[in-house]
Amino acid sequence: MDELGAPVRRIWQEVLLLAVVLAEVVLGVVLLSTAQDLWQAGATVVLGLALLARHRHWPWLLPLILIANAGAWSLAVLIIGTYAYATRSHHRLRTLLVSLLAAASGVVPSLVAGTESATGAVGIMGIVVTLLVVAASAATGMYTSTRRMLLAQLQKRAEQAESGQAAAEEQARRAERTRIAREMHDIVAHKISLVALQAGALEVNPTLEREQVQQSAGLIRQTATTALSELREVLGVLRGDSEEAPLAPQPTWEDVRRLVATSKDAGISVDLFDFIDDPVPDQLARTAFRVVQEGLTNIHKHALHTRARVALIGEPGTDLVIEVSNVLPKGFTTDLPGARMGLSGIETRVTHAGGTITSGPTDDGRFEVRAVIPWPMTT
């Protein structure tokens, strides 16, 4: 049966059942070998064999066996039938009714024996014994049923908890992989775009002086080396090699200004409007750094020959407003690949910080990334 807590069929139980029934039959034939007793012995064997089908047809088979047992008057069949029904049925009222049926089928032979006796003591004793046997069998069956159901529920809950834990671990691994991918994008994409930008400037200007070429090549080498170093640090953390790849310092507010200066050195026409006079908390500065970094990276990729600006406005107790915009390019294309996760990554960062971010064309012909992040008062 697929029912929760249902008994499992085992061969040794079936063998034991037949052994008990046959032992009762043999004992009855040896002690009382009358024609009536032989008929009862045959009926007991038939009922014992019928009990073997109790696993599949117990709802109607067991009550039928208990009724037929009134003629066979088998104590083994009475006990096994009552116990088997009580241990399978989860309805207490049905178990009680079947127990009363079993008691009635067992009492009938005792009443018959009592009427044939002169004193009636045998019949009364048989009734008492039958009632006690039925009550004990039903109580034991109900206890076994409750225990099996409880153990099955506990096992099911344990399996669900284990499955839920596995799902939570898998979800955590996916979230961690996404976080690492965003970190790698934020760290590497900006500098790689600068390298491509600087190399492109050398490619389209073959008449540059040797000193200018050396300066540009040195800037490319320095930018690429920094990108590789930061990538190695991220991969080292991913592998767990904390001793071989120590973490670099997290970006500060000065690094936000330095981003704009680096883009200027790479040849981007970008203006910085910095209206921040108060110290910016490190956590807020890191979020602002990623927003400006992603905005400038997209300008490097898709709006190389346009004029851009970065505006930083805010004070404690209000909002920090970050605007990175550029004039929409006309006909400019780029072969630099896009991961399509930069804006999604900074949107997650800004939202986690309690802010909002928008991006898209404006009415004055610019493409703007605008983030508004709460700036709490410092205590």
NUNUMAR-860752 format. One record per residue (C-alpha): x, y, z; residue number from 1; residue in three letters. Coordinates in nm, 3 decimals. Layout:
BEGIN
+---------+---------+---------+-----+------+
:       X :       Y :       Z : seq : type :
+---------+---------+---------+-----+------+
:       X :       Y :       Z : NUM :  ALA :
...
+---------+---------+---------+-----+------+
END
This chain:
BEGIN
+---------+---------+---------+-----+------+
:       X :       Y :       Z : seq : type :
+---------+---------+---------+-----+------+
:   0.000 :   0.000 :   0.000 :   1 :  MET :
:   0.114 :   0.357 :  -0.066 :   2 :  ASP :
:  -0.063 :   0.492 :   0.241 :   3 :  GLU :
:   0.155 :   0.675 :   0.489 :   4 :  LEU :
:   0.265 :   0.445 :   0.770 :   5 :  GLY :
:   0.109 :   0.133 :   0.613 :   6 :  ALA :
:   0.257 :  -0.204 :   0.719 :   7 :  PRO :
:   0.517 :  -0.357 :   0.492 :   8 :  VAL :
:   0.468 :  -0.716 :   0.385 :   9 :  ARG :
:   0.746 :  -0.943 :   0.506 :  10 :  ARG :
:   0.791 :  -1.312 :   0.435 :  11 :  ILE :
:   0.880 :  -1.406 :   0.791 :  12 :  TRP :
:   0.555 :  -1.255 :   0.918 :  13 :  GLN :
:   0.351 :  -1.462 :   0.674 :  14 :  GLU :
:   0.540 :  -1.779 :   0.773 :  15 :  VAL :
:   0.487 :  -1.701 :   1.142 :  16 :  LEU :
:   0.113 :  -1.642 :   1.084 :  17 :  LEU :
:   0.071 :  -1.980 :   0.914 :  18 :  LEU :
:   0.279 :  -2.150 :   1.184 :  19 :  ALA :
:   0.059 :  -2.009 :   1.462 :  20 :  VAL :
:  -0.264 :  -2.108 :   1.283 :  21 :  VAL :
:  -0.137 :  -2.459 :   1.208 :  22 :  LEU :
:  -0.013 :  -2.501 :   1.565 :  23 :  ALA :
:  -0.360 :  -2.412 :   1.695 :  24 :  GLU :
:  -0.517 :  -2.655 :   1.450 :  25 :  VAL :
:  -0.282 :  -2.939 :   1.542 :  26 :  VAL :
:  -0.329 :  -2.876 :   1.912 :  27 :  LEU :
:  -0.707 :  -2.876 :   1.874 :  28 :  GLY :
:  -0.711 :  -3.198 :   1.670 :  29 :  VAL :
:  -0.483 :  -3.378 :   1.917 :  30 :  VAL :
:  -0.677 :  -3.275 :   2.226 :  31 :  LEU :
:  -1.031 :  -3.293 :   2.087 :  32 :  LEU :
:  -1.056 :  -3.517 :   1.783 :  33 :  SER :
:  -1.431 :  -3.514 :   1.725 :  34 :  THR :
:  -1.601 :  -3.462 :   1.390 :  35 :  ALA :
:  -1.705 :  -3.109 :   1.487 :  36 :  GLN :
:  -1.351 :  -3.025 :   1.591 :  37 :  ASP :
:  -1.215 :  -3.152 :   1.260 :  38 :  LEU :
:  -1.462 :  -2.928 :   1.077 :  39 :  TRP :
:  -1.352 :  -2.629 :   1.287 :  40 :  GLN :
:  -0.988 :  -2.715 :   1.219 :  41 :  ALA :
:  -1.052 :  -2.713 :   0.845 :  42 :  GLY :
:  -1.231 :  -2.379 :   0.868 :  43 :  ALA :
:  -0.942 :  -2.238 :   1.073 :  44 :  THR :
:  -0.691 :  -2.341 :   0.803 :  45 :  VAL :
:  -0.906 :  -2.175 :   0.534 :  46 :  VAL :
:  -0.932 :  -1.853 :   0.737 :  47 :  LEU :
:  -0.557 :  -1.859 :   0.805 :  48 :  GLY :
:  -0.486 :  -1.883 :   0.435 :  49 :  LEU :
:  -0.733 :  -1.600 :   0.371 :  50 :  ALA :
:  -0.538 :  -1.382 :   0.614 :  51 :  LEU :
:  -0.245 :  -1.390 :   0.370 :  52 :  LEU :
:  -0.443 :  -1.155 :   0.141 :  53 :  ALA :
:  -0.498 :  -0.898 :   0.417 :  54 :  ARG :
:  -0.245 :  -0.647 :   0.277 :  55 :  HIS :
:  -0.441 :  -0.570 :  -0.037 :  56 :  ARG :
:  -0.807 :  -0.637 :   0.059 :  57 :  HIS :
:  -0.806 :  -0.567 :   0.433 :  58 :  TRP :
:  -1.097 :  -0.314 :   0.445 :  59 :  PRO :
:  -1.356 :  -0.581 :   0.359 :  60 :  TRP :
:  -1.163 :  -0.908 :   0.394 :  61 :  LEU :
:  -1.072 :  -0.881 :   0.762 :  62 :  LEU :
:  -1.428 :  -0.806 :   0.883 :  63 :  PRO :
:  -1.550 :  -1.098 :   0.671 :  64 :  LEU :
:  -1.289 :  -1.331 :   0.823 :  65 :  ILE :
:  -1.387 :  -1.222 :   1.175 :  66 :  LEU :
:  -1.752 :  -1.298 :   1.100 :  67 :  ILE :
:  -1.666 :  -1.641 :   0.959 :  68 :  ALA :
:  -1.451 :  -1.707 :   1.264 :  69 :  ASN :
:  -1.770 :  -1.738 :   1.471 :  70 :  ALA :
:  -1.801 :  -2.087 :   1.327 :  71 :  GLY :
:  -1.433 :  -2.180 :   1.337 :  72 :  ALA :
:  -1.384 :  -2.036 :   1.687 :  73 :  TRP :
:  -1.010 :  -1.981 :   1.628 :  74 :  SER :
:  -0.830 :  -1.770 :   1.887 :  75 :  LEU :
:  -0.535 :  -1.714 :   1.650 :  76 :  ALA :
:  -0.759 :  -1.588 :   1.370 :  77 :  VAL :
:  -0.945 :  -1.365 :   1.617 :  78 :  LEU :
:  -0.624 :  -1.203 :   1.747 :  79 :  ILE :
:  -0.453 :  -1.167 :   1.407 :  80 :  ILE :
:  -0.764 :  -1.037 :   1.232 :  81 :  GLY :
:  -0.840 :  -0.776 :   1.499 :  82 :  THR :
:  -0.478 :  -0.662 :   1.523 :  83 :  TYR :
:  -0.433 :  -0.650 :   1.145 :  84 :  ALA :
:  -0.738 :  -0.428 :   1.097 :  85 :  TYR :
:  -0.649 :  -0.195 :   1.387 :  86 :  ALA :
:  -0.294 :  -0.148 :   1.262 :  87 :  THR :
:  -0.413 :  -0.052 :   0.911 :  88 :  ARG :
:  -0.718 :   0.161 :   0.978 :  89 :  SER :
:  -0.666 :   0.525 :   1.071 :  90 :  HIS :
:  -1.034 :   0.575 :   1.154 :  91 :  HIS :
:  -1.091 :   0.507 :   1.521 :  92 :  ARG :
:  -1.470 :   0.464 :   1.482 :  93 :  LEU :
:  -1.429 :   0.194 :   1.217 :  94 :  ARG :
:  -1.167 :   0.020 :   1.431 :  95 :  THR :
:  -1.407 :   0.024 :   1.726 :  96 :  LEU :
:  -1.692 :  -0.120 :   1.518 :  97 :  LEU :
:  -1.471 :  -0.398 :   1.379 :  98 :  VAL :
:  -1.347 :  -0.471 :   1.732 :  99 :  SER :
:  -1.707 :  -0.506 :   1.850 : 100 :  LEU :
:  -1.769 :  -0.736 :   1.551 : 101 :  LEU :
:  -1.467 :  -0.945 :   1.651 : 102 :  ALA :
:  -1.588 :  -0.960 :   2.012 : 103 :  ALA :
:  -1.934 :  -1.071 :   1.899 : 104 :  ALA :
:  -1.792 :  -1.343 :   1.675 : 105 :  SER :
:  -1.581 :  -1.469 :   1.964 : 106 :  GLY :
:  -1.859 :  -1.446 :   2.224 : 107 :  VAL :
:  -2.107 :  -1.655 :   2.022 : 108 :  VAL :
:  -1.916 :  -1.983 :   2.069 : 109 :  PRO :
:  -1.871 :  -1.903 :   2.440 : 110 :  SER :
:  -2.244 :  -1.848 :   2.478 : 111 :  LEU :
:  -2.311 :  -2.176 :   2.302 : 112 :  VAL :
:  -2.065 :  -2.351 :   2.530 : 113 :  ALA :
:  -2.224 :  -2.184 :   2.833 : 114 :  GLY :
:  -2.575 :  -2.306 :   2.746 : 115 :  THR :
:  -2.447 :  -2.662 :   2.711 : 116 :  GLU :
:  -2.272 :  -2.644 :   3.048 : 117 :  SER :
:  -2.461 :  -2.717 :   3.367 : 118 :  ALA :
:  -2.321 :  -2.421 :   3.559 : 119 :  THR :
:  -2.248 :  -2.186 :   3.275 : 120 :  GLY :
:  -1.903 :  -2.104 :   3.424 : 121 :  ALA :
:  -1.723 :  -2.214 :   3.106 : 122 :  VAL :
:  -1.931 :  -1.979 :   2.892 : 123 :  GLY :
:  -1.881 :  -1.679 :   3.124 : 124 :  ILE :
:  -1.508 :  -1.741 :   3.143 : 125 :  MET :
:  -1.490 :  -1.769 :   2.766 : 126 :  GLY :
:  -1.675 :  -1.439 :   2.720 : 127 :  ILE :
:  -1.437 :  -1.257 :   2.959 : 128 :  VAL :
:  -1.129 :  -1.404 :   2.791 : 129 :  VAL :
:  -1.261 :  -1.318 :   2.445 : 130 :  THR :
:  -1.335 :  -0.956 :   2.540 : 131 :  LEU :
:  -0.990 :  -0.915 :   2.697 : 132 :  LEU :
:  -0.818 :  -1.070 :   2.395 : 133 :  VAL :
:  -1.008 :  -0.849 :   2.150 : 134 :  VAL :
:  -0.946 :  -0.534 :   2.355 : 135 :  ALA :
:  -0.573 :  -0.611 :   2.385 : 136 :  ALA :
:  -0.542 :  -0.690 :   2.013 : 137 :  SER :
:  -0.725 :  -0.371 :   1.908 : 138 :  ALA :
:  -0.527 :  -0.152 :   2.150 : 139 :  ALA :
:  -0.196 :  -0.300 :   2.036 : 140 :  THR :
:  -0.292 :  -0.253 :   1.672 : 141 :  GLY :
:  -0.394 :   0.110 :   1.721 : 142 :  MET :
:  -0.070 :   0.181 :   1.909 : 143 :  TYR :
:   0.133 :   0.020 :   1.629 : 144 :  THR :
:  -0.060 :   0.217 :   1.368 : 145 :  SER :
:   0.000 :   0.546 :   1.549 : 146 :  THR :
:   0.368 :   0.469 :   1.595 : 147 :  ARG :
:   0.417 :   0.374 :   1.232 : 148 :  ARG :
:   0.240 :   0.687 :   1.112 : 149 :  MET :
:   0.447 :   0.907 :   1.343 : 150 :  LEU :
:   0.773 :   0.750 :   1.227 : 151 :  LEU :
:   0.665 :   0.782 :   0.863 : 152 :  ALA :
:   0.580 :   1.150 :   0.913 : 153 :  GLN :
:   0.913 :   1.215 :   1.084 : 154 :  LEU :
:   1.097 :   1.042 :   0.801 : 155 :  GLN :
:   0.901 :   1.239 :   0.543 : 156 :  LYS :
:   0.976 :   1.565 :   0.721 : 157 :  ARG :
:   1.343 :   1.473 :   0.739 : 158 :  ALA :
:   1.347 :   1.401 :   0.366 : 159 :  GLU :
:   1.168 :   1.729 :   0.294 : 160 :  GLN :
:   1.410 :   1.917 :   0.517 : 161 :  ALA :
:   1.705 :   1.753 :   0.343 : 162 :  GLU :
:   1.557 :   1.832 :   0.004 : 163 :  SER :
:   1.486 :   2.190 :   0.111 : 164 :  GLY :
:   1.840 :   2.226 :   0.241 : 165 :  GLN :
:   1.980 :   2.096 :  -0.087 : 166 :  ALA :
:   1.761 :   2.342 :  -0.280 : 167 :  ALA :
:   1.872 :   2.627 :  -0.051 : 168 :  ALA :
:   2.237 :   2.532 :  -0.100 : 169 :  GLU :
:   2.192 :   2.521 :  -0.476 : 170 :  GLU :
:   2.020 :   2.860 :  -0.470 : 171 :  GLN :
:   2.302 :   3.000 :  -0.257 : 172 :  ALA :
:   2.559 :   2.863 :  -0.501 : 173 :  ARG :
:   2.377 :   3.023 :  -0.793 : 174 :  ARG :
:   2.357 :   3.355 :  -0.610 : 175 :  ALA :
:   2.727 :   3.335 :  -0.527 : 176 :  GLU :
:   2.818 :   3.257 :  -0.887 : 177 :  ARG :
:   2.610 :   3.554 :  -1.001 : 178 :  THR :
:   2.776 :   3.779 :  -0.744 : 179 :  ARG :
:   3.123 :   3.665 :  -0.851 : 180 :  ILE :
:   3.036 :   3.720 :  -1.217 : 181 :  ALA :
:   2.920 :   4.073 :  -1.137 : 182 :  ARG :
:   3.236 :   4.143 :  -0.940 : 183 :  GLU :
:   3.452 :   4.021 :  -1.227 : 184 :  MET :
:   3.253 :   4.232 :  -1.472 : 185 :  HIS :
:   3.278 :   4.543 :  -1.257 : 186 :  ASP :
:   3.649 :   4.501 :  -1.193 : 187 :  ILE :
:   3.772 :   4.392 :  -1.536 : 188 :  VAL :
:   3.534 :   4.537 :  -1.793 : 189 :  ALA :
:   3.624 :   4.898 :  -1.721 : 190 :  HIS :
:   3.999 :   4.850 :  -1.759 : 191 :  LYS :
:   3.968 :   4.620 :  -2.061 : 192 :  ILE :
:   3.758 :   4.883 :  -2.235 : 193 :  SER :
:   4.030 :   5.138 :  -2.156 : 194 :  LEU :
:   4.290 :   4.907 :  -2.310 : 195 :  VAL :
:   4.080 :   4.869 :  -2.625 : 196 :  ALA :
:   4.028 :   5.244 :  -2.637 : 197 :  LEU :
:   4.399 :   5.321 :  -2.605 : 198 :  GLN :
:   4.497 :   5.057 :  -2.859 : 199 :  ALA :
:   4.237 :   5.195 :  -3.100 : 200 :  GLY :
:   4.386 :   5.543 :  -3.064 : 201 :  ALA :
:   4.725 :   5.405 :  -3.168 : 202 :  LEU :
:   4.570 :   5.223 :  -3.461 : 203 :  GLU :
:   4.399 :   5.528 :  -3.610 : 204 :  VAL :
:   4.695 :   5.762 :  -3.552 : 205 :  ASN :
:   4.997 :   5.612 :  -3.733 : 206 :  PRO :
:   5.176 :   5.949 :  -3.746 : 207 :  THR :
:   5.221 :   5.982 :  -3.370 : 208 :  LEU :
:   5.564 :   6.069 :  -3.240 : 209 :  GLU :
:   5.775 :   5.796 :  -3.088 : 210 :  ARG :
:   5.742 :   5.949 :  -2.744 : 211 :  GLU :
:   5.365 :   5.958 :  -2.773 : 212 :  GLN :
:   5.356 :   5.597 :  -2.887 : 213 :  VAL :
:   5.574 :   5.491 :  -2.595 : 214 :  GLN :
:   5.352 :   5.682 :  -2.354 : 215 :  GLN :
:   5.036 :   5.521 :  -2.492 : 216 :  SER :
:   5.196 :   5.176 :  -2.492 : 217 :  ALA :
:   5.306 :   5.224 :  -2.134 : 218 :  GLY :
:   4.952 :   5.327 :  -2.037 : 219 :  LEU :
:   4.813 :   5.017 :  -2.209 : 220 :  ILE :
:   5.064 :   4.795 :  -2.031 : 221 :  ARG :
:   4.987 :   4.952 :  -1.694 : 222 :  GLN :
:   4.610 :   4.922 :  -1.742 : 223 :  THR :
:   4.633 :   4.561 :  -1.862 : 224 :  ALA :
:   4.863 :   4.468 :  -1.574 : 225 :  THR :
:   4.621 :   4.620 :  -1.324 : 226 :  THR :
:   4.330 :   4.438 :  -1.484 : 227 :  ALA :
:   4.513 :   4.104 :  -1.472 : 228 :  LEU :
:   4.613 :   4.163 :  -1.111 : 229 :  SER :
:   4.259 :   4.239 :  -1.004 : 230 :  GLU :
:   4.126 :   3.942 :  -1.201 : 231 :  LEU :
:   4.382 :   3.717 :  -1.030 : 232 :  ARG :
:   4.267 :   3.845 :  -0.691 : 233 :  GLU :
:   3.904 :   3.764 :  -0.767 : 234 :  VAL :
:   3.990 :   3.418 :  -0.896 : 235 :  LEU :
:   4.214 :   3.361 :  -0.596 : 236 :  GLY :
:   3.927 :   3.437 :  -0.361 : 237 :  VAL :
:   3.706 :   3.205 :  -0.568 : 238 :  LEU :
:   3.959 :   2.922 :  -0.525 : 239 :  ARG :
:   4.010 :   3.002 :  -0.158 : 240 :  GLY :
:   4.377 :   3.097 :  -0.200 : 241 :  ASP :
:   4.356 :   3.382 :   0.047 : 242 :  SER :
:   4.728 :   3.375 :   0.123 : 243 :  GLU :
:   4.839 :   3.380 :  -0.241 : 244 :  GLU :
:   4.581 :   3.637 :  -0.352 : 245 :  ALA :
:   4.508 :   3.894 :  -0.081 : 246 :  PRO :
:   4.207 :   4.116 :  -0.123 : 247 :  LEU :
:   4.263 :   4.462 :  -0.264 : 248 :  ALA :
:   4.135 :   4.768 :  -0.075 : 249 :  PRO :
:   3.773 :   4.850 :  -0.146 : 250 :  GLN :
:   3.700 :   5.164 :  -0.352 : 251 :  PRO :
:   3.665 :   5.493 :  -0.163 : 252 :  THR :
:   3.522 :   5.829 :  -0.264 : 253 :  TRP :
:   3.859 :   5.939 :  -0.400 : 254 :  GLU :
:   3.852 :   5.642 :  -0.635 : 255 :  ASP :
:   3.527 :   5.775 :  -0.780 : 256 :  VAL :
:   3.703 :   6.096 :  -0.882 : 257 :  ARG :
:   4.003 :   5.897 :  -1.003 : 258 :  ARG :
:   3.778 :   5.702 :  -1.243 : 259 :  LEU :
:   3.693 :   6.021 :  -1.429 : 260 :  VAL :
:   4.059 :   6.125 :  -1.444 : 261 :  ALA :
:   4.156 :   5.784 :  -1.586 : 262 :  THR :
:   3.892 :   5.813 :  -1.857 : 263 :  SER :
:   4.024 :   6.158 :  -1.946 : 264 :  LYS :
:   4.375 :   6.019 :  -1.975 : 265 :  ASP :
:   4.241 :   5.751 :  -2.209 : 266 :  ALA :
:   4.105 :   6.017 :  -2.444 : 267 :  GLY :
:   3.741 :   6.044 :  -2.337 : 268 :  ILE :
:   3.595 :   6.393 :  -2.328 : 269 :  SER :
:   3.429 :   6.381 :  -1.989 : 270 :  VAL :
:   3.357 :   6.658 :  -1.740 : 271 :  ASP :
:   3.322 :   6.606 :  -1.366 : 272 :  LEU :
:   3.072 :   6.813 :  -1.169 : 273 :  PHE :
:   3.150 :   6.729 :  -0.809 : 274 :  ASP :
:   2.927 :   6.904 :  -0.556 : 275 :  PHE :
:   3.012 :   6.677 :  -0.265 : 276 :  ILE :
:   3.173 :   6.857 :   0.030 : 277 :  ASP :
:   3.105 :   6.609 :   0.312 : 278 :  ASP :
:   3.284 :   6.279 :   0.375 : 279 :  PRO :
:   3.102 :   5.996 :   0.200 : 280 :  VAL :
:   3.060 :   5.667 :   0.394 : 281 :  PRO :
:   3.265 :   5.382 :   0.250 : 282 :  ASP :
:   2.965 :   5.162 :   0.172 : 283 :  GLN :
:   2.792 :   5.444 :  -0.013 : 284 :  LEU :
:   3.118 :   5.531 :  -0.190 : 285 :  ALA :
:   3.156 :   5.172 :  -0.314 : 286 :  ARG :
:   2.807 :   5.176 :  -0.464 : 287 :  THR :
:   2.872 :   5.513 :  -0.628 : 288 :  ALA :
:   3.205 :   5.385 :  -0.761 : 289 :  PHE :
:   3.034 :   5.090 :  -0.935 : 290 :  ARG :
:   2.766 :   5.315 :  -1.085 : 291 :  VAL :
:   3.021 :   5.561 :  -1.226 : 292 :  VAL :
:   3.247 :   5.278 :  -1.339 : 293 :  GLN :
:   2.968 :   5.106 :  -1.533 : 294 :  GLU :
:   2.852 :   5.433 :  -1.687 : 295 :  GLY :
:   3.201 :   5.520 :  -1.807 : 296 :  LEU :
:   3.261 :   5.166 :  -1.932 : 297 :  THR :
:   2.951 :   5.188 :  -2.150 : 298 :  ASN :
:   3.069 :   5.526 :  -2.281 : 299 :  ILE :
:   3.406 :   5.372 :  -2.369 : 300 :  HIS :
:   3.229 :   5.097 :  -2.559 : 301 :  LYS :
:   2.940 :   5.272 :  -2.730 : 302 :  HIS :
:   2.994 :   5.652 :  -2.723 : 303 :  ALA :
:   3.367 :   5.695 :  -2.770 : 304 :  LEU :
:   3.362 :   6.019 :  -2.973 : 305 :  HIS :
:   3.088 :   6.199 :  -2.780 : 306 :  THR :
:   3.110 :   6.439 :  -2.489 : 307 :  ARG :
:   3.020 :   6.299 :  -2.150 : 308 :  ALA :
:   2.973 :   6.427 :  -1.799 : 309 :  ARG :
:   2.958 :   6.289 :  -1.449 : 310 :  VAL :
:   2.758 :   6.478 :  -1.185 : 311 :  ALA :
:   2.777 :   6.403 :  -0.812 : 312 :  LEU :
:   2.526 :   6.585 :  -0.591 : 313 :  ILE :
:   2.411 :   6.535 :  -0.231 : 314 :  GLY :
:   2.469 :   6.577 :   0.138 : 315 :  GLU :
:   2.407 :   6.376 :   0.456 : 316 :  PRO :
:   2.042 :   6.342 :   0.547 : 317 :  GLY :
:   1.925 :   6.365 :   0.186 : 318 :  THR :
:   2.014 :   6.160 :  -0.121 : 319 :  ASP :
:   2.332 :   6.104 :  -0.316 : 320 :  LEU :
:   2.251 :   6.166 :  -0.682 : 321 :  VAL :
:   2.485 :   6.018 :  -0.943 : 322 :  ILE :
:   2.441 :   6.109 :  -1.308 : 323 :  GLU :
:   2.657 :   5.968 :  -1.586 : 324 :  VAL :
:   2.550 :   6.085 :  -1.930 : 325 :  SER :
:   2.678 :   6.136 :  -2.280 : 326 :  ASN :
:   2.557 :   6.279 :  -2.607 : 327 :  VAL :
:   2.388 :   6.008 :  -2.811 : 328 :  LEU :
:   2.632 :   5.901 :  -3.085 : 329 :  PRO :
:   2.527 :   5.911 :  -3.450 : 330 :  LYS :
:   2.632 :   5.617 :  -3.657 : 331 :  GLY :
:   2.899 :   5.497 :  -3.415 : 332 :  PHE :
:   2.940 :   5.123 :  -3.378 : 333 :  THR :
:   3.171 :   4.914 :  -3.163 : 334 :  THR :
:   3.307 :   4.563 :  -3.178 : 335 :  ASP :
:   3.357 :   4.542 :  -2.802 : 336 :  LEU :
:   3.137 :   4.265 :  -2.656 : 337 :  PRO :
:   2.876 :   4.344 :  -2.397 : 338 :  GLY :
:   2.803 :   4.108 :  -2.107 : 339 :  ALA :
:   2.450 :   4.249 :  -2.071 : 340 :  ARG :
:   2.486 :   4.233 :  -1.695 : 341 :  MET :
:   2.655 :   4.563 :  -1.606 : 342 :  GLY :
:   2.342 :   4.772 :  -1.567 : 343 :  LEU :
:   2.166 :   4.477 :  -1.407 : 344 :  SER :
:   2.451 :   4.446 :  -1.157 : 345 :  GLY :
:   2.451 :   4.810 :  -1.051 : 346 :  ILE :
:   2.071 :   4.809 :  -1.037 : 347 :  GLU :
:   2.097 :   4.525 :  -0.784 : 348 :  THR :
:   2.357 :   4.718 :  -0.584 : 349 :  ARG :
:   2.157 :   5.041 :  -0.581 : 350 :  VAL :
:   1.832 :   4.865 :  -0.493 : 351 :  THR :
:   2.006 :   4.679 :  -0.210 : 352 :  HIS :
:   2.125 :   5.017 :  -0.079 : 353 :  ALA :
:   1.764 :   5.139 :  -0.074 : 354 :  GLY :
:   1.795 :   5.358 :  -0.383 : 355 :  GLY :
:   1.661 :   5.373 :  -0.736 : 356 :  THR :
:   1.830 :   5.380 :  -1.074 : 357 :  ILE :
:   1.712 :   5.471 :  -1.423 : 358 :  THR :
:   1.885 :   5.456 :  -1.759 : 359 :  SER :
:   1.791 :   5.559 :  -2.111 : 360 :  GLY :
:   1.772 :   5.848 :  -2.358 : 361 :  PRO :
:   1.671 :   6.193 :  -2.237 : 362 :  THR :
:   1.478 :   6.471 :  -2.409 : 363 :  ASP :
:   1.794 :   6.675 :  -2.474 : 364 :  ASP :
:   1.955 :   6.402 :  -2.687 : 365 :  GLY :
:   2.167 :   6.231 :  -2.425 : 366 :  ARG :
:   2.188 :   5.884 :  -2.276 : 367 :  PHE :
:   2.182 :   5.905 :  -1.898 : 368 :  GLU :
:   2.234 :   5.666 :  -1.609 : 369 :  VAL :
:   2.091 :   5.824 :  -1.293 : 370 :  ARG :
:   2.107 :   5.669 :  -0.946 : 371 :  ALA :
:   1.951 :   5.813 :  -0.632 : 372 :  VAL :
:   2.076 :   5.654 :  -0.310 : 373 :  ILE :
:   1.979 :   5.753 :   0.047 : 374 :  PRO :
:   2.263 :   5.923 :   0.237 : 375 :  TRP :
:   2.200 :   5.876 :   0.609 : 376 :  PRO :
:   2.315 :   6.123 :   0.868 : 377 :  MET :
:   2.634 :   6.025 :   1.045 : 378 :  THR :
:   2.623 :   6.007 :   1.427 : 379 :  THR :
+---------+---------+---------+-----+------+
END
